[in-house]
């Protein structure tokens, strides 16, 4: 029988924290690739690279245009699953209906990190589309809820959002997680109600900022009224560059981040076990992260979040395969790039496990999504490229800055800058365009055209501001 495949992207999970806080997934995995590198440092370009197998500057899916509307199914690895029932449940606005991602699937749900039910009005899409604020926005939401087939569930989701917003300023914990239970429960429902073989995709934002304690976490040393939303991400990083790190804030951030990974690990393994009970076909589950997270480490430029560099904390990510149809021999001196992940996943449709390793691996960030009023906008929105070659990593940006780093494969998510000459041969031939030329085509204006359609409040809720 043809194999079912489930592809799970954990948002913002770095490899070292995964290895420490996701023991269940590691224990269940038949294959765990230790040297996987993301192709970019945040969601739109990283997901685009995974699904198309192309760098952001080639696919065109990046900070200046995160849409999939001009990328047909045939240009993604999903074409290998044309004969499967295809479903997706996503917590991430950038792999969701507003950007055309839903068109690849037979069933699609955008589940907000605040939703208790998946079937109701899509809160993220609503917040993306609506211009109104205050009471007019609430009125419009309940108008849509009344018109929705699932009126009560829609209203419950809206109530849950407002309740948890209120609790964020009290000494009481958040009453629900950040979308994981709702997402996994709905994915299981879709499996039960539809035919095999199936391909399922999920993006879980539990591990993405903003972070806060909740009733399912064990971060007892973090106050319930603490939230990473105390700062806008880039404002915090500008403060770090000027004044140094707010150690208390960062320590709370690290603790809740670790708890979010532990909790997701627990929930995801239980979901995989349930899949085995309710399916007739063999089901392979592939788990990775679209990128990692800076946690103000010295080798991360003391930055927080996933903006401003291409550190190992951002690019070194987990890749585990549960119920794999074979094994993988990982070379000692090569890397696995997420540019090749689509080929690996597509091969599973034919019961094959094709893992391609590279001597040299490229990555790039065409820019970010800083708010227009942020200090040093051009710095945060600059283009950055990196190339891995052996135990060296070459990084350069559209400002003309360059650095060479030494990597130690046994020290996860770390890099040490070395005083060595730049090696043009090491980076040659991996990018189709010059970095300055490519970035320059987008002009000097602050802001992004697509962000006019995404309210600042929503982008802040996603942790991008």
C-alpha positions as CSV (number, residue, x, y, z in Angstrom):
1,X,0.0,0.0,0.0
2,X,1.1,3.5,-0.7
3,X,2.7,5.3,2.2
4,X,1.0,8.2,4.1
5,X,3.3,11.1,4.8
6,X,3.0,13.8,7.5
7,X,5.4,16.8,7.3
8,X,5.6,18.9,10.5
9,X,7.5,22.2,10.7
10,X,8.2,23.4,14.2
11,X,8.5,27.1,14.1
12,X,11.7,28.7,15.4
13,X,13.4,25.6,17.0
14,X,17.1,25.5,17.1
15,X,19.0,22.2,17.0
16,X,20.7,22.3,20.5
17,X,17.4,23.1,22.3
18,X,15.6,20.4,20.4
19,X,18.2,17.8,21.3
20,X,17.9,18.8,25.0
21,X,14.1,19.3,25.3
22,X,12.6,16.9,22.7
23,X,13.8,13.5,23.9
24,X,10.6,11.7,22.9
25,X,10.8,12.6,19.2
26,X,14.5,11.7,19.2
27,X,13.8,8.3,20.9
28,X,11.0,7.5,18.4
29,X,12.9,8.6,15.3
30,X,14.4,6.0,12.9
31,X,16.5,8.8,11.3
32,X,17.9,11.9,12.8
33,X,20.1,14.1,10.7
34,X,22.5,16.0,12.8
35,X,23.8,18.6,10.4
36,X,20.7,20.0,8.7
37,X,20.7,23.7,7.7
38,X,17.8,26.0,7.0
39,X,17.9,28.0,3.8
40,X,16.9,31.3,5.5
41,X,16.3,32.8,8.9
42,X,12.5,33.4,9.1
43,X,9.2,31.8,7.9
44,X,8.4,33.1,4.4
45,X,11.8,32.5,2.7
46,X,12.4,29.3,4.7
47,X,9.1,27.7,3.9
48,X,9.4,28.8,0.3
49,X,12.9,27.2,0.0
50,X,11.6,23.9,1.5
51,X,8.6,23.7,-0.8
52,X,10.3,24.8,-4.1
53,X,13.9,23.6,-3.4
54,X,15.2,27.0,-4.5
55,X,16.9,29.9,-2.7
56,X,14.6,32.9,-1.9
57,X,16.3,35.0,-4.6
58,X,15.4,32.3,-7.1
59,X,11.9,31.4,-6.0
60,X,11.0,35.0,-5.3
61,X,9.3,34.0,-2.0
62,X,10.9,36.2,0.6
63,X,10.4,39.4,2.7
64,X,9.5,41.5,-0.3
65,X,6.9,39.1,-1.6
66,X,5.8,36.1,0.6
67,X,3.1,35.0,-1.8
68,X,2.7,31.5,-3.3
69,X,0.2,32.7,-5.9
70,X,2.7,32.6,-8.7
71,X,4.2,29.2,-7.7
72,X,2.1,26.4,-9.3
73,X,1.9,23.0,-7.6
74,X,4.2,21.5,-10.2
75,X,7.0,23.8,-9.0
76,X,6.8,22.3,-5.4
77,X,7.5,18.8,-4.1
78,X,3.8,18.5,-3.4
79,X,3.4,17.4,-7.1
80,X,4.7,14.0,-5.9
81,X,1.5,13.7,-3.8
82,X,-0.9,14.5,-6.6
83,X,-2.7,11.2,-6.0
84,X,-2.8,11.5,-2.2
85,X,-5.5,13.3,-0.2
86,X,-3.6,16.5,0.8
87,X,-4.4,18.5,3.9
88,X,-2.7,21.2,5.8
89,X,-3.3,22.8,9.2
90,X,-1.1,25.8,9.8
91,X,-0.6,28.2,12.7
92,X,1.5,30.5,10.6
93,X,-0.1,33.4,8.7
94,X,2.7,33.2,6.0
95,X,1.8,29.6,5.1
96,X,-1.9,30.2,5.0
97,X,-4.8,31.4,3.0
98,X,-3.8,35.2,2.7
99,X,-0.7,34.2,0.7
100,X,-2.2,31.5,-1.5
101,X,-0.7,28.5,0.3
102,X,-4.1,26.9,0.8
103,X,-4.5,26.3,-2.9
104,X,-2.1,23.3,-2.8
105,X,-4.4,21.3,-0.6
106,X,-7.7,19.5,-0.7
107,X,-8.5,20.6,2.9
108,X,-6.8,23.6,4.6
109,X,-7.2,25.2,8.0
110,X,-5.4,28.2,9.3
111,X,-5.5,27.7,13.1
112,X,-4.6,30.8,15.2
113,X,-2.3,30.3,18.1
114,X,-5.2,31.4,20.2
115,X,-7.9,29.1,18.7
116,X,-9.7,26.4,20.8
117,X,-11.5,25.1,17.7
118,X,-10.2,24.7,14.2
119,X,-13.5,24.7,12.4
120,X,-14.6,28.3,13.3
121,X,-13.8,31.6,11.7
122,X,-10.1,31.9,10.9
123,X,-8.9,34.5,13.4
124,X,-5.6,35.1,11.7
125,X,-7.2,35.6,8.3
126,X,-9.8,37.8,9.8
127,X,-7.2,40.0,11.5
128,X,-5.2,40.1,8.3
129,X,-8.1,41.2,6.2
130,X,-9.9,43.7,8.6
131,X,-9.0,47.3,8.8
132,X,-11.3,48.2,11.6
133,X,-10.1,48.5,15.2
134,X,-11.7,48.6,18.6
135,X,-15.5,48.0,18.9
136,X,-16.1,48.0,15.1
137,X,-13.6,45.2,14.7
138,X,-15.4,43.1,17.5
139,X,-18.7,43.8,15.8
140,X,-17.4,42.7,12.4
141,X,-16.0,39.5,14.0
142,X,-19.2,38.5,15.6
143,X,-21.1,39.4,12.4
144,X,-18.9,36.8,10.6
145,X,-19.2,34.3,13.4
146,X,-23.0,34.5,13.1
147,X,-22.8,33.9,9.4
148,X,-20.3,31.0,9.8
149,X,-21.5,27.4,9.8
150,X,-19.7,27.0,13.1
151,X,-21.1,30.0,14.9
152,X,-20.5,28.8,18.5
153,X,-17.0,27.6,17.8
154,X,-16.2,30.9,16.0
155,X,-17.5,32.9,19.0
156,X,-15.6,30.6,21.4
157,X,-12.3,31.3,19.5
158,X,-12.9,35.0,19.7
159,X,-13.7,34.8,23.4
160,X,-10.5,32.7,24.1
161,X,-8.4,35.3,22.3
162,X,-9.7,38.1,24.4
163,X,-9.6,36.1,27.6
164,X,-5.9,35.3,27.2
165,X,-5.1,38.8,26.2
166,X,-6.7,39.9,29.5
167,X,-4.8,37.3,31.5
168,X,-1.5,38.4,30.0
169,X,-1.6,41.3,32.4
170,X,-2.5,39.3,35.5
171,X,-0.7,36.9,37.8
172,X,-2.8,34.1,36.3
173,X,-1.5,31.7,33.7
174,X,-2.8,31.6,30.1
175,X,-5.6,29.0,29.9
176,X,-4.7,27.3,26.7
177,X,-1.6,26.5,24.7
178,X,-0.5,28.3,21.5
179,X,-2.4,26.2,19.0
180,X,-0.8,22.8,19.3
181,X,-3.7,20.8,20.8
182,X,-6.2,22.4,18.4
183,X,-4.0,21.8,15.4
184,X,-3.1,18.2,16.1
185,X,-6.7,17.4,17.1
186,X,-8.0,18.7,13.8
187,X,-5.3,17.0,11.8
188,X,-6.4,13.7,13.4
189,X,-10.0,14.5,12.6
190,X,-9.1,15.0,8.9
191,X,-7.3,11.7,8.8
192,X,-10.3,9.9,10.3
193,X,-12.8,11.5,7.9
194,X,-10.8,11.0,4.7
195,X,-9.2,8.3,2.6
196,X,-5.7,7.0,2.5
197,X,-3.1,7.5,1.2
198,X,-2.8,11.1,2.5
199,X,-0.2,13.8,2.8
200,X,-0.5,16.2,5.7
201,X,1.4,19.4,6.5
202,X,1.4,21.2,9.8
203,X,3.2,24.3,11.0
204,X,3.2,24.5,14.8
205,X,3.8,28.0,16.2
206,X,3.9,26.8,19.9
207,X,7.6,27.4,19.8
208,X,7.5,30.8,18.1
209,X,7.4,34.1,20.0
210,X,5.6,35.8,21.6
211,X,6.2,33.5,24.6
212,X,4.3,33.3,27.9
213,X,3.6,30.8,30.6
214,X,0.4,28.7,30.4
215,X,-1.4,25.9,32.3
216,X,0.4,23.2,30.3
217,X,3.9,24.5,30.9
218,X,6.2,23.8,33.8
219,X,8.1,27.1,33.8
220,X,7.5,27.7,37.5
221,X,10.3,30.2,37.8
222,X,8.7,32.5,35.2
223,X,6.0,34.9,36.5
224,X,2.6,34.4,34.9
225,X,2.3,38.0,34.1
226,X,5.6,37.9,32.1
227,X,5.4,37.9,28.3
228,X,8.0,38.4,25.6
229,X,5.6,41.0,24.2
230,X,7.1,43.4,26.9
231,X,9.3,44.5,24.0
232,X,9.0,44.6,20.3
233,X,11.7,42.3,19.0
234,X,13.7,44.8,17.0
235,X,13.3,47.5,19.7
236,X,14.8,45.0,22.2
237,X,17.7,44.2,19.9
238,X,18.4,47.9,19.3
239,X,18.4,48.3,23.1
240,X,20.9,45.4,23.4
241,X,23.2,47.0,20.8
242,X,23.1,50.3,22.7
243,X,22.9,49.3,26.4
244,X,23.4,45.6,26.7
245,X,21.1,42.6,27.5
246,X,18.1,42.7,29.9
247,X,19.2,39.4,31.5
248,X,15.9,38.8,33.4
249,X,13.9,39.2,30.3
250,X,16.2,36.9,28.3
251,X,16.3,34.2,31.1
252,X,12.5,34.1,31.2
253,X,12.4,33.9,27.4
254,X,14.9,31.0,27.3
255,X,12.9,29.1,30.0
256,X,9.5,29.4,28.4
257,X,11.1,28.7,25.0
258,X,12.5,25.4,26.4
259,X,9.1,24.6,27.9
260,X,7.4,25.2,24.6
261,X,9.7,22.6,22.9
262,X,9.2,20.1,25.7
263,X,5.4,20.5,25.5
264,X,5.3,20.2,21.7
265,X,7.5,17.1,21.9
266,X,5.1,15.5,24.3
267,X,2.0,16.4,22.2
268,X,3.5,15.4,18.9
269,X,4.7,12.0,19.9
270,X,1.2,11.2,21.3
271,X,-0.3,12.3,18.0
272,X,2.1,10.1,16.0
273,X,1.1,7.1,18.2
274,X,-2.6,7.9,17.6
275,X,-1.9,8.0,13.8
276,X,-0.6,4.5,14.0
277,X,-3.8,3.3,15.6
278,X,-6.2,4.9,13.1
279,X,-4.5,4.3,9.7
280,X,-4.2,1.2,7.6
281,X,-1.2,2.3,5.5
282,X,2.3,2.9,6.8
283,X,2.7,6.5,7.9
284,X,6.0,8.3,7.9
285,X,6.3,11.6,9.9
286,X,9.0,14.1,9.0
287,X,9.8,16.7,11.7
288,X,12.0,19.8,11.2
289,X,12.1,23.5,11.9
290,X,11.9,26.3,9.4
291,X,14.7,28.1,11.3
292,X,16.0,28.5,14.8
293,X,16.1,31.3,17.4
294,X,18.8,33.6,18.7
295,X,18.8,33.7,22.5
296,X,21.3,36.5,23.1
297,X,24.3,34.3,23.1
298,X,27.7,35.9,22.3
299,X,28.0,33.8,19.1
300,X,24.5,35.1,18.1
301,X,25.6,38.8,18.2
302,X,23.7,39.0,21.5
303,X,20.5,39.2,19.5
304,X,17.1,37.8,20.4
305,X,14.6,36.3,18.0
306,X,15.2,35.4,14.4
307,X,16.3,38.6,12.7
308,X,19.6,40.4,12.1
309,X,22.0,37.6,11.1
310,X,22.5,34.1,9.8
311,X,23.9,32.6,13.0
312,X,24.2,28.9,13.7
313,X,21.4,29.4,16.3
314,X,19.1,30.3,13.3
315,X,20.3,28.0,10.6
316,X,21.2,24.7,12.5
317,X,17.9,23.0,12.8
318,X,16.6,19.5,13.7
319,X,15.5,16.9,11.1
320,X,14.0,13.6,12.3
321,X,12.0,11.0,10.5
322,X,9.7,8.6,12.3
323,X,8.7,5.3,10.7
324,X,11.2,5.8,7.9
325,X,11.3,3.3,5.0
326,X,15.0,3.0,5.3
327,X,18.1,4.4,6.9
328,X,20.6,7.2,6.2
329,X,24.4,7.2,6.4
330,X,25.3,10.8,7.3
331,X,28.8,11.8,6.1
332,X,31.2,13.3,8.6
333,X,32.2,16.3,6.6
334,X,29.0,17.3,4.6
335,X,25.7,19.0,5.4
336,X,22.1,18.4,4.6
337,X,20.3,21.5,3.2
338,X,16.6,22.1,3.4
339,X,16.8,23.0,-0.3
340,X,16.9,19.2,-0.7
341,X,14.2,18.4,1.9
342,X,11.4,18.4,-0.7
343,X,13.2,15.8,-2.7
344,X,13.5,13.6,0.4
345,X,9.9,14.0,1.3
346,X,8.7,13.4,-2.3
347,X,10.7,10.1,-2.4
348,X,8.6,8.8,0.5
349,X,5.6,8.6,-1.8
350,X,7.5,5.8,-3.6
351,X,8.8,4.2,-0.4
352,X,12.2,5.7,-0.9
353,X,14.4,7.7,1.4
354,X,16.7,9.9,-0.7
355,X,18.9,12.1,1.5
356,X,21.4,14.2,-0.5
357,X,24.3,15.7,1.3
358,X,26.4,18.6,0.1
359,X,30.0,19.7,0.5
360,X,28.9,23.3,0.2
361,X,25.5,24.7,1.4
362,X,24.1,28.2,0.7
363,X,21.6,30.2,2.8
364,X,20.3,33.7,2.5
365,X,17.9,36.3,3.9
366,X,16.7,38.8,1.4
367,X,15.5,41.1,4.2
368,X,13.1,41.1,7.2
369,X,9.9,42.7,8.1
370,X,10.9,45.5,10.5
371,X,8.3,48.1,11.4
372,X,8.7,51.2,9.3
373,X,9.4,53.4,12.4
374,X,12.2,51.2,13.8
375,X,15.6,52.7,14.3
376,X,18.3,51.4,11.9
377,X,15.7,50.1,9.5
378,X,18.2,49.5,6.8
379,X,20.4,47.4,9.0
380,X,17.6,45.1,10.1
381,X,16.3,44.8,6.5
382,X,19.7,44.3,4.8
383,X,20.3,41.2,2.7
384,X,22.6,38.5,4.1
385,X,24.2,35.4,2.6
386,X,26.1,32.5,4.0
387,X,28.0,29.5,2.6
388,X,29.1,26.4,4.5
389,X,32.3,24.7,3.2
390,X,33.9,22.1,5.4
391,X,34.4,23.5,8.9
392,X,34.2,27.1,7.6
393,X,31.2,29.3,7.2
394,X,31.4,32.5,5.1
395,X,28.9,35.3,5.7
396,X,28.4,38.6,3.9
397,X,25.7,41.2,3.5
398,X,24.5,44.0,1.2
399,X,26.4,46.5,3.3
400,X,29.6,44.9,2.1
401,X,30.6,43.4,5.5
402,X,32.2,39.9,5.5
403,X,33.1,37.4,8.2
404,X,34.6,33.9,8.3
405,X,33.6,31.5,11.1
406,X,35.0,28.1,12.3
407,X,32.4,25.4,13.0
408,X,32.8,22.5,15.4
409,X,30.3,19.8,14.5
410,X,30.2,18.6,18.2
411,X,29.2,22.1,19.5
412,X,25.7,22.6,18.2
413,X,24.5,26.1,17.2
414,X,27.8,27.7,17.7
415,X,30.3,29.5,15.5
416,X,33.7,31.2,16.2
417,X,34.8,34.1,14.1
418,X,38.4,33.6,12.8
419,X,40.9,36.1,11.3
420,X,41.4,34.4,7.9
421,X,41.4,35.6,4.3
422,X,38.2,35.5,2.4
423,X,38.0,32.4,0.1
424,X,36.2,33.4,-3.2
425,X,36.3,29.8,-4.5
426,X,34.4,28.6,-1.4
427,X,31.4,30.8,-2.2
428,X,31.5,30.8,-6.0
429,X,28.7,29.5,-8.1
430,X,26.0,29.0,-5.5
431,X,24.0,32.2,-6.1
432,X,22.6,33.3,-9.4
433,X,22.7,37.0,-8.6
434,X,25.0,39.5,-6.9
435,X,23.8,40.4,-3.4
436,X,23.8,44.2,-4.0
437,X,22.2,43.9,-7.3
438,X,19.4,41.7,-6.1
439,X,18.6,43.7,-3.0
440,X,18.9,47.0,-4.9
441,X,16.0,46.2,-7.1
442,X,13.6,46.7,-4.2
443,X,14.5,50.4,-3.7
444,X,15.2,52.4,-0.6
445,X,11.7,52.8,0.8
446,X,10.9,51.6,4.3
447,X,8.2,49.0,4.6
448,X,6.9,46.2,2.4
449,X,3.9,46.4,0.0
450,X,2.4,43.2,1.5
451,X,2.6,44.5,5.0
452,X,0.0,47.2,4.2
453,X,-2.4,44.3,4.2
454,X,-1.1,42.8,7.5
455,X,-2.0,45.0,10.5
456,X,0.9,45.9,12.8
457,X,-1.0,44.3,15.7
458,X,-1.1,40.9,13.9
459,X,2.6,41.1,12.9
460,X,3.5,41.9,16.5
461,X,1.4,38.9,17.7
462,X,3.4,36.8,15.3
463,X,6.6,38.1,16.8
464,X,7.9,39.8,13.7
465,X,7.9,43.3,15.2
